[in-house]
Amino acid sequence: MVIACILFVWSPVFAQTNKAEVYQGSVNVGGLERTYVVHVPAGHGLSKEKALPLVLVLHGGGGNASSAARISGFNAKSNQEGFIVVYPNGTGRFRKDVVLNWNAGNCCGYAMDNNIDDVAFIKAVIDKVQRDHNVDRKRVFAAGLANGGMMAYRAACELSDMIAAIAPVSGALNVRECKPRFPVSVVIFHGTADGHVLYQGGEPKKLFERLRKRVDKPVSYAVSLWVRSNGCSPVPLKEQRGSVVRETYTGGKDGTEVSVYTIKGEGHTWPGGKKGRYPGADEPTQEISATDVMWEFFKNHPKP
């Protein structure tokens, strides 16, 4: 990863959301000005008295920071539980805030076509937020939807020294090589009827994505890789409630785990969240809240 230069710029635009502080920040990575939105929970503001966990939420392909916040509902969770949430913006061919993507390996769009260094961007965002706030460095986490879930996987592969746990939602681990230097706990959410990123892997069923000739790896590939990398037991604990099947692989190094939530009949969604605003978007199940579950998972899996 070659980075010509990384310069930091902070442009606070403060707003009140239930007395929380929300601002847009920017970093210059390799000559590109990249932006992100920070939500500091109510009652904390810019105070550095208490070290807070940090959660990065990566939007799906074609989305942006605003869509990630709306779909996931993480701002409310941040206020309730007391952690900082950051919504980075990908890159795109048009205005800075529309039709944005991540370079997550074999996907997607502008970011992949132009080999955008999104790993360097995520690292720069973490570094900058840690400088601006009192962040608990043992509790830095990343979640993402679809292309953002793919990017969360890639970030864990390459930034395992910084990220304690990830939560990919409807994503695939498509990088050519994933050899994390440190254990990373992983919780996965994926529907069996996802037509954009197939649970069993292969080419997407949706026409637009098929035009790009992308082939995704199955959920089982990501599970096997992280179970093996973390040194977890290969035999999962299995539980089913309604259409949700949970498989948990325990006993990993430094207390790491791999947990998979398979939602039978579910499409390309953030379970328990809001529906996407694109044509043909699937309706998310309310049988489980991915946001609630992943936060509980994050709380229990800090760095040692």
C-alpha distance (Angstrom), angle and dihedral (degrees) to the residues before:
residue distance angle dihedral
M1 . . .
V2 3.81 . .
I3 3.78 117.4 .
A4 3.79 117.1 -173.9
C5 3.77 92.4 -160.3
I6 3.75 141.4 -26.0
L7 3.78 117.1 -149.3
F8 3.76 124.1 176.5
V9 3.78 125.9 -136.3
W10 3.80 125.9 176.6
S11 3.77 118.5 -164.5
P12 3.79 107.2 176.1
V13 3.78 115.1 -156.1
F14 3.77 102.0 177.1
A15 3.78 124.4 -155.4
Q16 3.76 132.7 167.4
T17 3.79 121.1 -115.8
N18 3.80 108.5 171.7
K19 3.82 85.3 -31.5
A20 3.79 90.5 -53.6
E21 3.80 118.5 131.8
V22 3.79 118.4 -119.8
Y23 3.78 124.5 -176.2
Q24 3.78 141.2 158.7
G25 3.78 118.6 -119.6
S26 3.77 132.0 -174.6
V27 3.78 138.5 -158.3
N28 3.78 129.9 -169.5
V29 3.78 109.9 -130.7
G30 3.78 119.1 -179.9
G31 3.79 92.0 -21.8
L32 3.81 96.0 -48.2
E33 3.78 122.2 110.7
R34 3.79 106.1 -134.0
T35 3.78 125.6 -170.4
Y36 3.79 138.3 -152.6
V37 3.80 138.1 173.8
V38 3.80 121.9 -126.7
H39 3.81 124.9 -156.1
V40 3.80 114.1 -165.4
P41 3.82 111.8 -166.0
A42 3.77 123.1 -109.5
G43 3.77 113.5 -83.6
H44 3.80 96.1 24.2
G45 3.80 107.2 69.1
L46 3.79 111.9 157.0
S47 3.79 92.5 -28.4
K48 3.79 113.5 132.2
E49 3.79 96.2 -164.3
K50 3.80 95.3 105.9
A51 3.80 127.2 39.7
L52 3.80 108.3 -125.8
P53 3.80 130.4 -160.5
L54 3.81 115.9 -110.4
V55 3.82 124.6 -139.2
L56 3.80 122.0 -171.7
V57 3.81 114.6 -157.6
L58 3.81 114.6 -162.7
H59 3.80 118.0 -155.7
G60 3.79 124.0 -130.0
G61 3.79 125.5 -102.3
G62 3.80 110.1 -65.6
G63 3.80 91.9 17.1
N64 3.79 135.4 99.0
A65 3.79 142.1 -153.3
S66 3.79 91.6 -72.9
S67 3.80 93.9 53.3
A68 3.81 91.3 47.8
A69 3.80 90.8 53.9
R70 3.81 93.2 46.4
I71 3.80 97.4 45.7
S72 3.81 97.2 43.0
G73 3.80 100.3 38.8
F74 3.79 89.3 -144.5
N75 3.83 95.0 146.0
A76 3.79 91.3 68.1
K77 3.80 90.4 46.9
S78 3.80 89.9 49.8
N79 3.80 91.4 54.5
Q80 3.79 92.3 45.1
E81 3.81 97.4 47.7
G82 3.81 102.9 27.6
F83 3.80 108.0 -117.3
I84 3.80 134.9 126.6
V85 3.79 116.4 -109.1
V86 3.80 122.7 -161.7
Y87 3.80 126.6 -166.2
P88 3.82 110.7 -161.3
N89 3.81 120.1 -160.8
G90 3.78 121.2 -129.9
T91 3.81 123.2 -146.3
G92 3.81 132.5 -95.4
R93 3.79 146.3 172.4
F94 3.79 95.8 -104.0
R95 3.80 134.3 39.8
K96 3.77 117.0 -14.6
D97 3.79 94.3 -104.5
V98 3.82 105.1 44.4
V99 3.83 135.4 75.6
L100 3.79 93.8 0.6
N101 3.80 126.4 174.8
W102 3.80 142.6 -176.2
N103 3.80 129.8 -126.0
A104 3.79 96.3 -126.1
G105 3.80 100.2 156.5
N106 3.78 111.4 -80.5
C107 3.81 93.7 9.9
C108 2.96 147.9 100.7
G109 3.81 144.2 27.0
Y110 3.79 122.8 -101.7
A111 3.80 94.9 0.9
M112 3.79 93.3 54.2
D113 3.82 94.9 39.5
N114 3.80 90.6 53.5
N115 3.81 95.9 39.0
I116 3.80 92.0 -123.4
D117 3.80 111.2 -167.2
D118 3.78 98.2 -125.6
V119 3.80 92.9 160.6
A120 3.80 89.1 62.0
F121 3.81 89.0 47.4
I122 3.80 93.8 52.6
K123 3.80 90.6 47.4
A124 3.81 90.2 49.8
V125 3.80 91.6 50.2
I126 3.80 92.2 50.4
D127 3.81 90.9 48.0
K128 3.80 92.7 48.3
V129 3.80 95.9 47.0
Q130 3.81 89.1 48.0
R131 3.80 88.9 54.3
D132 3.80 93.4 47.8
H133 3.81 97.0 43.9
N134 3.77 140.1 27.8
V135 3.82 98.3 -99.6
D136 3.78 123.5 -178.5
R137 3.80 98.3 -124.5
K138 3.79 91.4 -158.4
R139 3.80 89.7 59.7
V140 3.80 106.8 55.5
F141 3.81 112.6 134.1
A142 3.80 138.4 174.8
A143 3.80 131.2 -152.1
G144 3.77 129.5 176.0
L145 3.79 145.0 174.4
A146 3.83 122.8 -128.6
N147 3.84 106.3 -45.5
G148 3.81 85.2 13.3
G149 3.80 89.4 53.8
M150 3.79 88.6 51.7
M151 3.80 88.3 51.6
A152 3.81 91.4 49.7
Y153 3.80 88.1 56.1
R154 3.80 91.2 49.9
A155 3.80 92.4 47.2
A156 3.81 90.3 53.0
C157 3.80 90.6 49.9
E158 3.81 93.4 52.3
L159 3.81 104.2 26.2
S160 3.79 100.8 41.5
D161 3.81 89.4 134.0
M162 3.82 89.7 64.3
I163 3.81 106.2 30.5
A164 3.80 120.2 70.1
A165 3.82 99.2 -173.3
I166 3.80 141.3 -5.1
A167 3.80 135.8 -153.1
P168 3.82 114.4 -157.9
V169 3.81 114.3 -169.8
S170 3.82 117.9 -161.7
G171 3.80 90.1 -17.8
A172 3.81 136.8 125.5
L173 3.79 133.4 -138.5
N174 3.80 99.8 -122.8
V175 3.80 104.9 154.4
R176 3.79 116.1 125.1
E177 3.78 92.7 -126.5
C178 3.78 131.9 17.4
K179 3.79 115.7 -177.7
P180 3.81 108.2 152.5
R181 3.79 114.6 -163.9
F182 3.80 92.8 -147.1
P183 3.82 134.6 33.9
V184 3.81 116.5 -90.3
S185 3.80 123.7 -169.9
V186 3.80 114.2 -131.5
V187 3.80 132.9 -160.6
I188 3.81 115.9 -174.8
F189 3.82 130.4 -163.6
H190 3.81 119.3 -168.8
G191 3.79 136.5 155.3
T192 3.79 121.8 -136.5
A193 3.83 91.5 -136.7
D194 3.81 95.7 52.6
G195 3.81 106.2 138.1
H196 3.82 96.1 -176.0
V197 3.82 99.6 51.8
L198 3.79 106.8 17.4
Y199 3.80 117.6 -136.4
Q200 3.80 90.1 -138.7
G201 3.80 92.8 42.8
G202 3.79 130.4 -120.3
E203 3.80 134.4 101.9
P204 3.82 117.4 -16.9
K205 3.79 115.7 -104.8
K206 3.80 93.7 -140.7
L207 3.81 112.4 97.4
F208 3.82 99.5 -131.8
E209 3.79 93.5 52.2
R210 3.79 92.4 44.0
L211 3.80 88.6 60.2
R212 3.82 88.3 67.3
K213 3.82 92.2 56.8
R214 3.80 93.1 -130.3
V215 3.79 121.1 167.6
D216 3.80 116.1 -163.4
K217 3.77 126.0 -155.2
P218 3.82 116.1 -120.8
V219 3.78 124.9 -102.0
S220 3.81 88.3 -109.6
Y221 3.82 90.1 63.2
A222 3.80 92.7 57.9
V223 3.79 91.4 44.8
S224 3.81 93.1 51.2
L225 3.79 93.1 46.8
W226 3.79 95.2 51.4
V227 3.81 94.8 40.6
R228 3.79 89.0 53.4
S229 3.80 95.3 41.5
N230 3.80 93.3 49.3
G231 3.80 93.9 42.6
C232 3.80 93.7 -122.2
S233 3.78 124.7 162.7
P234 3.83 108.8 -84.3
V235 3.81 90.5 -139.1
P236 3.81 112.3 78.4
L237 3.76 130.7 -147.5
K238 3.81 104.9 -120.8
E239 3.80 130.1 -154.5
Q240 3.81 133.0 166.0
R241 3.79 129.6 -160.9
G242 3.77 114.8 175.8
S243 3.78 109.2 -50.4
V244 3.82 93.6 -17.3
V245 3.80 119.6 95.3
R246 3.80 118.3 -171.0
E247 3.80 122.7 -163.1
T248 3.79 117.7 -175.9
Y249 3.79 126.1 -168.4
T250 3.80 110.0 -160.7
G251 3.80 138.2 -178.5
G252 3.79 98.5 61.1
K253 3.79 125.9 155.9
D254 3.81 113.8 -74.4
G255 3.80 89.5 9.5
T256 3.80 94.9 -62.4
E257 3.79 122.5 160.0
V258 3.78 138.2 -172.3
S259 3.79 116.1 -143.4
V260 3.81 127.1 -178.1
Y261 3.81 125.7 -163.7
T262 3.79 110.0 -163.7
I263 3.81 112.1 -169.1
K264 3.79 110.7 -158.9
G265 3.80 113.4 -134.4
E266 3.81 93.4 3.0
G267 3.79 120.6 138.9
H268 3.80 133.3 -151.8
T269 3.80 98.8 -45.1
W270 3.78 148.9 119.6
P271 3.83 98.9 -111.3
G272 3.78 111.2 -123.7
G273 3.80 91.3 9.8
K274 3.79 136.2 99.1
K275 3.79 125.7 -67.3
G276 3.79 118.2 -102.1
R277 3.81 118.0 -105.5
Y278 3.80 98.0 -131.2
P279 3.83 126.1 101.7
G280 3.79 112.4 -80.9
A281 3.80 95.1 13.2
D282 3.80 113.9 167.0
E283 3.80 122.1 -117.6
P284 3.82 110.0 -113.8
T285 3.78 119.5 -126.1
Q286 3.80 116.5 -113.9
E287 3.79 91.3 -156.9
I288 3.79 90.0 97.5
S289 3.80 134.3 17.5
A290 3.79 110.4 -136.6
T291 3.81 89.6 -167.1
D292 3.81 93.5 55.1
V293 3.79 93.8 43.8
M294 3.79 96.3 46.6
W295 3.80 92.5 48.4
E296 3.81 90.8 53.4
F297 3.81 87.5 48.3
F298 3.81 91.6 49.4
K299 3.81 92.2 49.2
N300 3.79 90.2 56.1
H301 3.80 97.1 45.9
P302 3.80 113.5 56.7
K303 3.78 124.2 150.2
P304 3.82 112.2 -85.0
